Amino acid sequence: MSTLTGQSYPDKRPVVGIFGGSFNPPHIGHMRLALEVQEALRPDRLDFLPTAVSPHKGRRQVLPFTTRARMLEESIKGIPGLAVNPMESERDGPSYTVDTLRIYRE
């Protein structure tokens, strides 16, 4: 089955879209993009994944993780299919996409 049609994989795993970034702060552009992805690709769920430690920005240029995650939660409240995944806050060191995708796959 195609992951682009919003259908699950043959083994029934859900199709999850991942929208990562610093979201410093989250804004209407982030929300619009998420809604466009939902409409076009129809994933079972679209996770916002705020980075804890950006490999490009470090900690000095971003709001605290909990603040950014809370703002995201408020921004998506009431929108079905959108979620905030705080997993990056539980990792040590910079957040790299390859590591995140390995964790999602597991």
C-alpha positions in Angstrom: 0.0 0.0 0.0 1.1 3.5 -0.7 2.2 5.8 2.2 1.1 8.7 0.1 -2.6 7.8 0.1 -3.1 7.8 3.8 -3.4 4.0 4.0 -1.6 1.9 6.5 1.2 -0.5 5.7 0.2 -4.1 5.0 1.3 -5.0 8.6 -1.2 -2.4 10.0 1.4 0.1 11.1 0.0 3.6 11.0 1.3 6.1 8.6 2.8 8.9 10.7 4.0 12.1 9.3 6.9 13.8 11.2 7.2 17.6 11.2 10.4 18.5 13.0 11.9 21.8 13.8 12.8 24.2 16.6 9.3 25.9 16.5 10.8 29.0 18.1 8.1 30.0 18.3 5.4 28.0 16.4 3.5 30.3 14.0 0.8 30.2 11.4 3.2 29.0 8.7 3.9 25.9 10.7 0.2 25.2 11.2 -0.7 25.9 7.5 2.0 23.5 6.3 0.8 20.8 8.7 -2.8 21.2 7.4 -1.6 21.1 3.8 0.3 17.8 4.5 -2.8 16.4 6.2 -5.0 17.2 3.2 -2.6 16.1 0.5 -1.0 13.0 2.0 -3.6 11.9 4.6 -1.3 10.3 7.2 -3.0 8.6 10.1 -1.3 11.1 12.3 1.1 14.1 11.9 3.5 14.6 14.8 5.1 17.9 15.5 8.5 17.1 16.8 10.2 20.1 18.5 14.0 19.7 18.7 15.4 19.9 22.2 19.0 20.8 21.2 19.3 22.0 17.6 22.6 21.0 16.0 22.6 24.4 14.2 21.3 26.7 16.9 22.3 25.1 20.2 20.5 26.1 23.4 21.3 29.8 23.4 19.0 30.9 20.6 15.8 29.1 21.4 13.1 29.3 24.0 13.0 26.4 26.6 11.8 23.1 25.2 8.8 23.0 27.5 7.7 26.5 26.4 7.9 25.6 22.7 6.1 22.2 23.3 3.3 23.9 25.3 2.8 26.5 22.6 2.6 23.8 20.0 0.0 21.9 22.1 -2.1 25.0 22.4 -1.7 25.7 18.6 -3.1 22.3 17.6 -5.7 21.9 20.2 -8.9 20.7 18.6 -7.4 19.7 15.3 -7.8 16.0 14.7 -4.8 14.0 13.6 -2.2 16.4 14.9 0.0 15.6 17.9 3.1 16.9 19.7 5.8 14.3 20.4 8.1 15.4 23.2 10.6 12.5 22.7 13.5 14.9 21.8 13.5 16.3 25.3 14.4 12.8 26.6 17.5 12.5 24.5 21.0 13.7 25.2 22.9 16.0 22.9 21.8 17.5 19.6 18.8 16.2 17.7 19.7 14.7 14.4 17.0 13.5 12.0 18.6 10.1 11.3 18.5 9.3 15.1 14.9 10.4 15.4 13.8 8.3 12.4 15.5 5.2 13.9 13.6 5.7 17.1 10.3 6.1 15.3 11.0 3.0 13.3 11.6 1.0 16.5 
